């Protein structure tokens, strides 16, 4: 096989690895609580999810896994000829249902531990050594009688043994938690997986709570997944009552976790293979993320952004789209830059170089990560640069471009001659590049 025949695939792999590297750096050492319902196990998705969780563990993330067993309990009840009883989304757990819950929980726990022990060659689990620890890590209290309904052995999380869990996480183990809790008197209670997951994430001050669910996430009026929901919007959606019962239940616990100090909570579908990896390592993700406030920021750059700016513009310098700037120059001129940042990662930038005596400024180094192009980030950067120029008393803005002339023409720039540039900039014009000069009036 010739080198040219493998180059495209090789380059695609290299580009992908470079794109995800910032997330790997950002997530290393962070605590994630990953929770999934029994429906995921029923659908046969457990092996793939375990492989993805093992991959995150290998990257240095601290992981707590919480599982549910709702359909498995219902199946056990069906085999016994006993109907499942619910009220307000919670199971009414009598003595028979509690025994079914214990049996279902034990079976799923063994399946999960077996999946983490798989080490077949030519699989993502090859050469892995994953330790999974579990135990009586959560105490519970009864729901009691609510609106005249006795929930019997259905419980709510009362206390999470955070110190014990952190000790296990610090040793490199994955902690496994079921939907069963225990009281100080030795009673067992059936808890909802969502309650256990939210309580655990809050107790650990986790960085992320990830629900891998049977629902696609929060949908808008057009049926499209809403990628990001603030706490305020989540409250509005729950109050409106327009969500499906399943989505509302997950969103309620995701909101509870965020209000309790968890930085991010995600709702992602389990029917999409690799959905957790796609959500964590892609800019837009595939599900709904609940945050305190919108994560994307359009702001002026600081010295802390130099590394991100270098990583963003380097590929465009290498292919000749941008003029090369060394790191020292970017450090000196970082105050000229505006950046678009999402969740700590820079996805776009542009710089303004003013020439106040001549009432004109240069917009330079416009760059947007290929991952998020065609999403309007370039337009937003241009508008911010225009705002900065007007605030500086500039009346016109110019750009020098070799490949994106039409993009600027559509946005009000017109062709101009080199001699229309500021005198200082004419002296620095690169006649070998022969960049097209475009000017826009800001009045």
C-alpha positions as CSV (number, residue, x, y, z in Angstrom):
1,X,0.0,0.0,0.0
2,X,1.4,3.4,-1.0
3,X,1.8,6.2,1.6
4,X,-0.6,8.4,-0.4
5,X,-3.4,5.8,-0.1
6,X,-3.3,5.8,3.7
7,X,-2.6,9.5,4.2
8,X,-6.2,10.8,4.2
9,X,-7.3,8.4,6.9
10,X,-4.1,9.0,8.9
11,X,-4.6,12.7,8.7
12,X,-8.2,12.4,9.7
13,X,-7.1,10.5,12.8
14,X,-4.4,13.0,13.7
15,X,-6.8,15.9,13.3
16,X,-9.4,14.2,15.5
17,X,-6.9,13.4,18.2
18,X,-5.7,17.0,18.2
19,X,-9.3,18.3,18.5
20,X,-10.1,16.1,21.5
21,X,-6.8,16.7,23.3
22,X,-8.0,19.9,25.1
23,X,-11.0,18.0,26.5
24,X,-8.7,15.2,27.7
25,X,-6.5,17.7,29.5
26,X,-9.6,19.5,31.0
27,X,-11.2,16.3,32.2
28,X,-8.2,14.5,33.7
29,X,-8.7,14.1,37.5
30,X,-12.3,15.3,37.3
31,X,-15.2,13.4,39.0
32,X,-18.0,12.2,36.8
33,X,-21.1,10.4,37.9
34,X,-22.5,8.3,35.1
35,X,-26.1,7.0,35.6
36,X,-28.2,4.8,33.4
37,X,-31.6,3.0,33.7
38,X,-32.3,-0.7,33.5
39,X,-33.7,0.0,30.0
40,X,-30.1,0.4,28.7
41,X,-29.3,-3.1,30.0
42,X,-32.5,-4.5,28.6
43,X,-31.6,-3.0,25.2
44,X,-28.2,-4.8,25.1
45,X,-26.2,-1.5,25.4
46,X,-24.3,-2.4,28.5
47,X,-21.1,-3.8,26.9
48,X,-20.6,-0.7,24.7
49,X,-21.2,1.7,27.6
50,X,-18.8,-0.2,29.9
51,X,-16.1,0.1,27.2
52,X,-16.6,3.8,27.0
53,X,-16.5,4.2,30.8
54,X,-13.3,2.2,30.9
55,X,-11.8,4.5,28.2
56,X,-12.6,7.6,30.3
57,X,-11.1,5.9,33.3
58,X,-7.9,5.2,31.3
59,X,-7.8,8.9,30.5
60,X,-7.6,9.7,34.2
61,X,-11.2,10.6,35.0
62,X,-12.7,9.6,38.4
63,X,-15.9,7.7,37.8
64,X,-18.9,6.7,39.8
65,X,-21.5,4.5,38.0
66,X,-25.1,4.4,39.1
67,X,-27.5,1.9,37.6
68,X,-31.3,1.4,37.7
69,X,-33.4,-1.7,37.3
70,X,-37.0,-0.6,36.7
71,X,-37.9,-3.0,33.8
72,X,-36.0,-5.9,35.5
73,X,-38.1,-5.4,38.6
74,X,-41.3,-5.2,36.6
75,X,-40.3,-8.5,34.9
76,X,-39.7,-10.2,38.2
77,X,-43.1,-9.0,39.4
78,X,-44.7,-10.3,36.2
79,X,-43.2,-13.7,36.7
80,X,-44.7,-13.7,40.2
81,X,-48.1,-12.6,38.9
82,X,-47.9,-9.3,40.9
83,X,-48.8,-6.0,39.1
84,X,-46.3,-3.1,39.3
85,X,-47.7,-0.1,41.2
86,X,-46.7,3.5,40.7
87,X,-47.8,6.9,42.0
88,X,-46.4,10.3,40.8
89,X,-43.6,8.6,38.9
90,X,-42.4,6.5,41.9
91,X,-42.8,2.8,42.5
92,X,-44.8,1.7,45.5
93,X,-42.5,-0.9,46.9
94,X,-44.2,-3.6,49.0
95,X,-42.4,-6.6,50.4
96,X,-42.7,-8.6,47.1
97,X,-41.5,-5.6,45.0
98,X,-38.5,-5.1,47.4
99,X,-37.4,-8.8,46.9
100,X,-37.7,-8.3,43.2
101,X,-35.6,-5.1,43.4
102,X,-32.9,-6.9,45.4
103,X,-32.8,-9.8,42.8
104,X,-32.8,-7.4,39.8
105,X,-30.1,-5.2,41.4
106,X,-27.9,-8.1,42.2
107,X,-28.2,-9.6,38.7
108,X,-27.3,-6.3,37.0
109,X,-24.4,-5.6,39.4
110,X,-22.9,-9.0,38.4
111,X,-23.4,-8.2,34.7
112,X,-21.7,-4.9,35.1
113,X,-18.7,-6.3,37.0
114,X,-18.4,-9.0,34.4
115,X,-18.4,-6.5,31.6
116,X,-15.6,-4.5,33.3
117,X,-13.6,-7.7,33.6
118,X,-13.7,-8.4,29.9
119,X,-10.3,-8.2,28.3
120,X,-10.5,-9.8,24.9
121,X,-7.9,-9.0,22.3
122,X,-8.8,-6.6,19.6
123,X,-11.5,-4.9,21.7
124,X,-11.4,-1.6,23.6
125,X,-11.1,-3.5,26.8
126,X,-7.8,-5.3,25.8
127,X,-5.0,-4.8,28.3
128,X,-7.3,-3.0,30.6
129,X,-7.3,-3.6,34.4
130,X,-10.4,-2.0,35.8
131,X,-11.2,-2.3,39.5
132,X,-14.9,-1.9,40.4
133,X,-15.8,-1.3,44.0
134,X,-19.3,-1.2,45.6
135,X,-21.0,-1.5,48.9
136,X,-23.4,0.1,51.4
137,X,-22.4,3.6,50.2
138,X,-25.8,5.3,50.6
139,X,-28.2,5.5,53.5
140,X,-31.9,6.0,52.9
141,X,-35.1,7.1,54.5
142,X,-38.6,6.2,53.6
143,X,-40.7,8.4,51.3
144,X,-43.5,7.7,53.8
145,X,-47.2,8.6,53.2
146,X,-47.7,11.4,50.7
147,X,-51.1,12.7,49.7
148,X,-52.6,9.6,51.3
149,X,-50.4,7.2,49.4
150,X,-48.2,4.9,51.4
151,X,-45.0,4.2,49.4
152,X,-44.0,1.5,51.8
153,X,-40.3,0.4,51.1
154,X,-39.7,3.1,48.5
155,X,-37.0,5.5,49.9
156,X,-35.1,8.6,49.3
157,X,-31.3,9.2,49.5
158,X,-30.4,10.5,53.0
159,X,-26.6,10.4,53.1
160,X,-23.9,9.4,50.6
161,X,-20.6,8.1,52.1
162,X,-18.5,10.6,50.2
163,X,-15.3,10.0,52.1
164,X,-15.4,6.3,51.3
165,X,-16.2,6.9,47.7
166,X,-13.4,9.4,47.3
167,X,-10.9,7.0,48.9
168,X,-11.9,4.4,46.3
169,X,-11.7,6.9,43.5
170,X,-8.3,8.1,44.7
171,X,-7.0,4.5,44.4
172,X,-8.0,4.4,40.8
173,X,-11.1,2.3,41.2
174,X,-14.5,2.8,39.6
175,X,-17.3,3.0,42.2
176,X,-20.5,1.1,41.4
177,X,-23.8,2.1,43.1
178,X,-27.2,0.5,42.8
179,X,-30.6,1.9,43.4
180,X,-30.9,0.3,46.9
181,X,-30.3,2.2,50.1
182,X,-30.2,1.1,53.7
183,X,-31.4,2.7,56.9
184,X,-29.7,2.9,60.3
185,X,-32.0,0.1,61.5
186,X,-30.9,-2.2,58.7
187,X,-33.9,-1.9,56.5
188,X,-33.5,-1.9,52.7
189,X,-35.2,0.7,50.6
190,X,-35.8,0.9,46.8
191,X,-34.6,4.3,45.5
192,X,-34.9,5.8,42.1
193,X,-31.6,5.7,40.1
194,X,-32.0,9.4,39.4
195,X,-32.3,10.2,43.1
196,X,-29.2,8.2,43.9
197,X,-27.2,9.7,41.0
198,X,-28.1,13.3,41.9
199,X,-27.4,12.9,45.6
200,X,-24.1,11.2,44.9
201,X,-23.0,14.0,42.4
202,X,-23.9,16.7,45.0
203,X,-22.1,14.9,47.8
204,X,-19.0,14.4,45.8
205,X,-19.1,17.9,44.3
206,X,-18.8,16.2,41.0
207,X,-17.8,18.0,37.8
208,X,-20.4,16.2,35.7
209,X,-23.5,14.2,36.1
210,X,-24.3,12.2,33.0
211,X,-27.7,10.5,32.5
212,X,-27.5,7.9,29.7
213,X,-31.2,7.6,29.0
214,X,-33.9,6.2,26.9
215,X,-34.8,9.7,25.9
216,X,-32.9,11.9,23.4
217,X,-32.8,14.9,25.8
218,X,-34.9,18.1,25.9
219,X,-36.6,18.7,22.5
220,X,-37.6,22.1,21.1
221,X,-40.9,22.7,19.3
222,X,-39.4,21.4,16.0
223,X,-38.4,18.1,17.7
224,X,-34.7,19.0,17.7
225,X,-32.5,18.3,20.7
226,X,-31.7,21.5,22.7
227,X,-28.0,21.3,23.3
228,X,-27.8,23.6,26.3
229,X,-30.3,24.5,28.9
230,X,-29.6,27.0,31.7
231,X,-31.0,26.4,35.2
232,X,-33.5,29.2,34.7
233,X,-34.8,27.7,31.4
234,X,-34.9,24.2,33.0
235,X,-37.2,25.6,35.7
236,X,-39.4,27.2,33.1
237,X,-39.7,24.0,31.1
238,X,-40.6,21.9,34.2
239,X,-43.1,24.5,35.3
240,X,-44.7,24.6,31.8
241,X,-45.4,20.8,31.9
242,X,-44.7,20.4,28.2
243,X,-42.0,17.7,28.5
244,X,-42.6,14.0,28.4
245,X,-42.8,12.4,31.9
246,X,-39.5,10.6,31.3
247,X,-37.6,13.7,30.1
248,X,-39.1,15.8,32.9
249,X,-38.0,13.3,35.6
250,X,-34.4,13.3,34.3
251,X,-34.4,17.0,33.9
252,X,-35.7,17.6,37.4
253,X,-32.8,15.6,38.9
254,X,-30.3,17.1,36.6
255,X,-31.5,20.6,37.7
256,X,-31.3,19.5,41.3
257,X,-27.7,18.4,40.9
258,X,-26.7,21.7,39.3
259,X,-28.5,23.7,42.0
260,X,-26.5,21.6,44.5
261,X,-23.2,22.6,43.0
262,X,-22.5,20.1,40.2
263,X,-21.0,22.1,37.3
264,X,-22.7,20.3,34.4
265,X,-25.5,17.7,34.0
266,X,-26.1,15.9,30.8
267,X,-29.0,14.0,29.3
268,X,-27.9,11.8,26.4
269,X,-29.5,8.9,24.5
270,X,-28.3,5.3,24.9
271,X,-29.6,4.2,21.5
272,X,-26.7,6.2,19.8
273,X,-23.5,4.2,20.0
274,X,-20.8,6.1,21.8
275,X,-23.2,8.9,22.8
276,X,-21.2,9.7,26.0
277,X,-18.0,10.1,24.1
278,X,-19.7,12.3,21.5
279,X,-21.2,14.4,24.2
280,X,-18.0,14.9,26.1
281,X,-15.5,15.3,23.3
282,X,-17.5,17.3,20.7
283,X,-18.3,21.0,20.8
284,X,-22.0,20.5,20.2
285,X,-22.4,17.1,21.7
286,X,-25.5,14.9,21.1
287,X,-27.7,15.5,24.1
288,X,-28.9,18.2,26.4
289,X,-26.5,19.9,28.9
290,X,-27.9,21.7,32.0
291,X,-25.6,24.5,33.2
292,X,-25.9,27.4,35.7
293,X,-25.7,29.8,32.8
294,X,-24.8,29.7,29.1
295,X,-21.3,28.3,28.6
296,X,-20.4,30.1,25.4
297,X,-18.6,33.4,25.9
298,X,-17.7,36.1,23.4
299,X,-15.0,38.1,25.2
300,X,-11.7,39.9,24.9
301,X,-8.7,37.6,25.2
302,X,-6.3,37.5,28.2
303,X,-2.8,36.1,28.8
304,X,-4.3,32.8,29.8
305,X,-5.7,32.4,26.3
306,X,-2.4,32.4,24.4
307,X,-2.0,28.7,24.3
308,X,-5.5,28.3,23.0
309,X,-5.0,31.0,20.3
310,X,-1.8,29.3,19.1
311,X,-3.5,25.9,18.8
312,X,-6.5,27.5,16.9
313,X,-4.6,29.5,14.3
314,X,-1.6,27.2,13.8
315,X,-3.3,24.9,11.2
316,X,-4.4,28.0,9.2
317,X,-0.9,29.4,9.2
318,X,0.5,26.0,8.0
319,X,-1.9,25.9,5.0
320,X,-1.2,29.6,4.2
321,X,-4.6,31.0,5.0
322,X,-3.1,33.2,7.8
323,X,0.2,35.0,8.1
324,X,2.4,33.2,10.6
325,X,2.6,34.7,14.1
326,X,5.0,33.3,16.7
327,X,3.9,32.7,20.3
328,X,5.9,35.7,21.5
329,X,4.0,38.0,19.2
330,X,0.6,36.7,20.2
331,X,1.6,37.2,23.9
332,X,2.5,40.8,23.1
333,X,-0.7,41.4,21.1
334,X,-3.2,39.3,23.1
335,X,-5.1,42.4,24.1
336,X,-6.0,43.0,20.5
337,X,-7.8,39.6,20.3
338,X,-11.5,38.7,20.8
339,X,-12.3,35.0,21.4
340,X,-15.3,32.7,21.4
341,X,-14.9,30.3,24.3
342,X,-17.1,27.3,25.0
343,X,-16.7,25.4,28.3
344,X,-13.1,26.5,28.6
345,X,-12.0,25.8,25.0
346,X,-11.4,28.5,22.4
347,X,-13.2,27.9,19.2
348,X,-12.8,31.2,17.4
349,X,-10.8,34.4,17.4
350,X,-10.2,37.7,15.6
351,X,-7.9,40.7,16.3
352,X,-8.3,44.5,15.9
353,X,-5.3,46.7,15.1
354,X,-6.3,50.4,15.3
355,X,-4.7,53.2,13.3
356,X,-6.5,56.1,15.2
357,X,-4.8,59.0,13.4
358,X,-6.3,57.8,10.1
359,X,-9.6,56.7,11.7
360,X,-9.3,53.1,10.4
361,X,-8.6,49.7,11.9
362,X,-7.5,46.3,10.7
363,X,-9.4,43.1,11.4
364,X,-6.9,40.3,11.3
365,X,-6.4,36.7,12.3
366,X,-10.1,35.7,11.9
367,X,-10.2,32.0,12.7
368,X,-12.9,29.5,13.6
369,X,-12.4,25.9,14.5
370,X,-13.4,23.7,11.6
371,X,-15.6,21.7,14.0
372,X,-18.0,24.6,14.4
373,X,-17.8,26.4,11.1
374,X,-21.1,27.5,9.5
375,X,-22.6,28.1,12.9
376,X,-22.3,31.9,12.8
377,X,-19.2,32.3,15.0
378,X,-17.4,34.2,12.3
379,X,-20.3,36.6,12.0
380,X,-20.3,37.1,15.8
381,X,-16.6,37.8,15.8
382,X,-16.9,40.3,13.0
383,X,-19.7,42.2,14.8
384,X,-17.7,42.3,18.0
385,X,-14.7,43.7,16.2
386,X,-16.9,46.3,14.6
387,X,-18.2,47.3,18.0
388,X,-14.6,47.6,19.4
389,X,-13.6,49.7,16.4
390,X,-16.5,52.1,16.8
391,X,-15.8,52.3,20.5
392,X,-12.3,53.3,19.6
393,X,-13.6,56.1,17.4
394,X,-12.7,54.4,14.1
395,X,-14.8,55.0,11.0
396,X,-13.6,52.2,8.8
397,X,-12.4,48.7,9.0
398,X,-10.1,46.8,6.5
399,X,-9.0,43.2,6.0
400,X,-6.3,41.6,4.0
401,X,-7.4,38.2,2.6
402,X,-6.2,35.6,0.1
403,X,-9.0,33.0,0.4
404,X,-12.1,34.5,2.0
405,X,-12.8,37.5,-0.1
406,X,-16.4,36.5,-0.9
407,X,-17.3,36.0,2.8
408,X,-16.3,39.6,3.5
409,X,-18.0,41.0,0.4
410,X,-21.3,39.5,1.6
411,X,-20.8,41.4,4.8
412,X,-20.4,44.9,3.4
413,X,-16.7,45.1,2.6
414,X,-15.7,46.5,-0.8
415,X,-12.5,46.0,-2.8
416,X,-9.8,48.7,-2.4
417,X,-6.2,49.4,-3.4
418,X,-3.1,48.9,-1.3
419,X,-2.5,52.7,-1.3
420,X,-5.8,53.2,0.6
421,X,-4.3,51.5,3.6
422,X,-2.7,53.4,6.5
423,X,0.9,54.4,5.6
424,X,2.3,52.3,8.4
425,X,0.4,49.3,7.1
426,X,1.5,49.9,3.5
427,X,5.1,49.6,4.6
428,X,4.3,46.1,6.0
429,X,2.3,44.9,3.1
430,X,3.5,41.5,1.8
431,X,3.7,41.8,-2.0
432,X,4.5,38.1,-2.3
433,X,1.2,37.1,-0.8
434,X,-0.7,39.7,-2.8
435,X,-3.6,39.8,-0.3
436,X,-6.8,41.4,-1.5
437,X,-7.6,44.6,0.4
438,X,-11.2,45.1,1.5
439,X,-12.6,48.1,3.4
440,X,-15.9,48.6,5.2
441,X,-17.4,51.9,6.4
442,X,-18.6,51.7,10.0
443,X,-20.9,54.7,10.0
